[in-house]
Amino acid sequence: MTLGLLLTISAVGQDLKKLTVDGKFYGTKEVFYVLKDDQEIRHGEYKRTSGKFKTIGQYANNKRTGIWKSFDYNGELIQTIDFSTNSITPNKISDNSKLWIKKDNAFVEVRPDQAPAFIGDYAMLYRLVGVTLRYPAEARRLGTQGTVLVSVIITKDGRITDETVEKGIGHGLDEEALRVIQQIPDEWIPGVVNGEATDIKIILPVIFKLG
């Protein structure tokens, strides 16, 4: 991660430094403030960009706070998160998405009170996946295209784990899909079932298309 110190300011009685960093996912930039005496502590305004996609919000002593908003490449608002309640607008992946929780060592389908959400919206997530993919030479030579389905678990504390190829198409595409999904940062709002944050399994499609 490349850090670039831009300036030092003072706010709410604390000296802050403004940093610009390469994001945790390929092609993203983050701009935020940290405490001058402890640069692990974020405090103040935050912005993440990927192309024309943008997420803005606030940190307070290293915790996301207040209202965070994300915008698409047209500048239209696509997601609002209220970190006082961890509520999301909109709060679904899609009308056709299937979600599961684990019971007695088996996954059972569930309709949660609130689906897990990537901070920045799935539109931004799929853009990040798309620009990170590298088409395997064998698949390109054979003209192989299609969608690899990768399951993940979004934990109750907002981490992404247990990345597994559920449906592959071979020729190196499965491995590449898994590689990219494993790079997704732990920047999630967990799903809610019966009023409580819960580990939820979801499917992330990775689309490979030539041309």
N, C-alpha and C positions, 0 to 999 in steps of 0.2 A: 504494500500500500504506500503510495507516494503522498507525503504530507507537504503542504506549502503554507507557511505562515504568512498571513496577509496583513494583520494588524492586531494591536492590543487595545482593548477598551475596558472601561470600568462600568459595571452595572450591578444594581442591588447590593452594593457594598463589596463586590468581588471583582478581582481583575480577571478578565476573560481574553482568550485568544481566538481569533477567527481562523478556521482551517478549511482548506479545500483538499479533498482526498479523492483518489480513485475508489469507486464504490466496490462493494463485495461481489458484484456481478459485472461481467464484461460490459464495457461501454457506458457505465454509470459514473456520475460525479456527485459528491456530497459536499455541501457547504454548511458548516455549523460552528458553534462556539464551544470552547472547553475552558475549564478553570486554569488560570495561568500556573498555579502551583500543583495541579494534578490534571494532566491532559487526558486522563482516562475518564474524567467526569464531564459529560456534555451538559451545557446549560445555556438556554436561550434559543434563538431562531435556528431552524433546520430547513435545508432544501436538498432534495435529490432529483437529478435530471437524467433522462435517457432519451437522446434525441430531443423531440419536442414534448415528450411526456414529463410530467413534473409532480412531485409530492412536496408539500410544505407543512411545517408544524412547529412545535415547541418542545424543548426539553427543560426539566427542572431537576437539578441534581441527578442527572443521568437517567431520568425516567421520562418517557413520553407523557405529555400532559396536554389538556385542552382539546381543541378541535384540530384534526389533521385533515387536509384536503388533497386530493389527487386529480390531475387534469390530463386529458388525452392530447394527441398531436394537433387537434383542432382548438385546443384551449378550453374544451368543455369539461365541466366537473363530472367525474366518473365515480368518485368514492369520497365519503365523509366518515371519519372515525371520531367518536367522542370517547377520549381515554378516561373520562371520569366514570363511565359506565361500560367501557369496552364495547359499545354498540356501533354497528356499521350500517351505512346506507349506500347502496343496497346491501343486503345481507345474505346473498345466495350466489352459488357458483353459476348455475343455470337451471332452468326448469327441469331438464332431463338428467341432471347429475345424480349419481347414486353415492351414498355415504354409508359408512359402516362403523360400528363400535365393537369392541371385543368383549364377549361374554363366554365364560366357561371354555376358554382356549379356542373359541371359534368366532369368526366375524359375522355379525348380523346387521342387516340393513336398518337404517334409522332415519327418521326425519327430525333433525335437530331444531331447537328453538332458533339457533343461529348457526349458519354454516361457517367453517373456518374461512378466513380471508387473508390474502396477502396484502401487506401494507403497501398500497400503491395500486391495488386492484389487479384482477387477473389479466386485464388487457395489457397492463404494463409487464406483468410476469411473462406472458406469452411472447411479447416483443423481446424481452431480455433473452428468453430461451432461443428465439429465432435468430438473433444476431450472434449468439454464442455457438450455435451448431456448426460443425465442420462436416461436410458430406464425405463419407468414406469413399476411397478411390474405387474399391470393388463394386460398391453399390452404384456409383456414377457410371462405371464401365458397363455394368449390366442393365442400366436404366431402371434400377429398383426405386420405387417410390411408395409412399403410404404413411400410415400412422402407427407409431409405437405407443402402447399404453403403459404408463409407469404408475404404480401405486405408491403412495407415501402415507405416513401417519403424521398428522399435525397434532402435537402434544398439547396438553392442557396448559403448558407454560409457553406456548408459541414457538416451539422448535419443530423442524422438519426432520423425520427419521425414517428408517426402514424402507429405503427406496428399492423397489423391486419391479422388474419388467413382468407385466401380466400378459401382454400380447405383443409378440415381436414379429418382424418381417425379415430378419436375417441380413446377411451381407455386410455386417459391421454396423448396421443402423441401430440395433438394440443396445450395443455397447456405447455408442455415441449418445443416444438418448439418455441412458443411465448416467453417463459422465456429466452431462449438462444439468440434469435434475439434481445430482449430488452437489452441484455448486450453488444451488439456491440458498440464500442466507436465511437465518432463523429470524425472519421478520414477518410474523404472522399474528393475527388475532385468533385465538382458539375457538373451536366450535362450542356451543352450549347445548346441553341435553338436560331436561328437567331442571333448568335454572342453574346448572353448574358447568363450569369449564371442563371439557372432556376430551380425551384422546380420540381423534376421529380419522378414519382411513378415507382417503379420496383418490381419485384417478386423475393424473395429468397426461393429456395427449400430447405427443411430440410429433409434429407433422414434417415429413420430408418430401420436398417437391423439387424436381429438376426444372431448370429453365428460369 
